[in-house]
Amino acid sequence: MSTPDFIYTIYIRTTPEKVWAAITNPEFRRQYWVDGISSDWEKGSEWQHKSQDQICTAGKVLESVPPTLLVITWVDPSLPDDGSRVTFEIKAFEDMVRLNVVHGDFKPGSIMAKRISEGWPRVLSSLKTLLESGRALNTWAGFEPSCGPRS
């Protein structure tokens, strides 16, 4: 049985350009999510998230249309057969942006599906709070993220 896609939709009082920057700019992203994600976010480029010199997740950029669409593959190098795909869709509506994050294409029995189901709501809540108030949430309060296999 396949794992369904996780679909997260949030509305943020900001611009598409600021949401794009929040997703792709390392200094901006560091404020609400994690350190150590690097890429030029061009189609075909690789990206990776490192923590303490260990690659936690990585992948390739499948589509990149600033500031409206970013599609990437997503894999934990310790679980190379458990890859998936993340799509960020950014659309302006009046004085706000609708951000859809779709994380899917999971393999049956995916460990990653369980891991991201807790992570994305935290990350996106912090992103919204930062863009609207200038101050991010403590994204990982009560949770210790780490690299490598977890159940």
WONORQUI-V304891 format. One record per run of one state. SS is the DSSP state (2 for helix, 1 for strand, 0 for the rest). FROM is the first residue (numbers start at 1). TO is the last residue. Records with the same first field share a line. If there is no record, write none. Layout:
SS: FROM-TO + FROM-TO
//
This chain:
0: 1-5 + 13-15 + 25-25 + 33-36 + 39-45 + 52-53 + 66-68 + 76-76 + 80-83 + 94-95 + 105-110 + 134-151
1: 6-12 + 37-38 + 46-51 + 54-65 + 69-75 + 84-93 + 96-104
2: 16-24 + 26-32 + 77-79 + 111-133
//
